[in-house]
Amino acid sequence: MATITGGRIIAVEAKRDKTEVPRGMNMNVEVRDVSANKDELSVEFAYTVQYKENVATMKITGIMQAKEEPKKAKEIARQWKDEKKLNDEFAEMLMNYVSYAGGVAGTFFSQALGLNAPLMLMPIRLKQLSGVAQMQGPDPKVSEKDKAA
């Protein structure tokens, strides 16, 4: 199992286009690149928040670094390069990292623009639906079994 070893935010772009109060927000994560060097993985990402109805946009670009067994690291990078796919375990870890890093950086910039912080407070889980992994956000009815995990 991969372990996050570090990361950093490279750039933040934030712009408010309207003075009205946003009616919610959409968040999107774009994986731009995945590379491996022996047991080290590096993932470049962009985290975009679109405040509804085109009130504001925030884009946070960064890098997550992780360690994995060399053979698995090479396979993760190869699968990304060839198929633009990540295995569920690695993708779940990445989405949670990006959500946390984006929320922390986004909080600072959203306050300056008078916007709500782009926070997702619950962990992201990938769930299999019809054989295809789907990202699942927080469920307010979390079972005791899931809380213990």
Secondary structure as GFF3:
##gff-version 3
##sequence-region A 1 149
A	DSSP	beta_strand	3	16	.	.	.	ID=ss1
A	DSSP	beta_strand	25	37	.	.	.	ID=ss2
A	DSSP	beta_strand	40	51	.	.	.	ID=ss3
A	DSSP	beta_strand	56	67	.	.	.	ID=ss4
A	DSSP	alpha_helix	70	83	.	.	.	ID=ss5
A	DSSP	alpha_helix	88	112	.	.	.	ID=ss6
A	DSSP	beta_strand	125	129	.	.	.	ID=ss7
A	DSSP	beta_strand	132	136	.	.	.	ID=ss8
A	DSSP	alpha_helix	144	148	.	.	.	ID=ss9
###
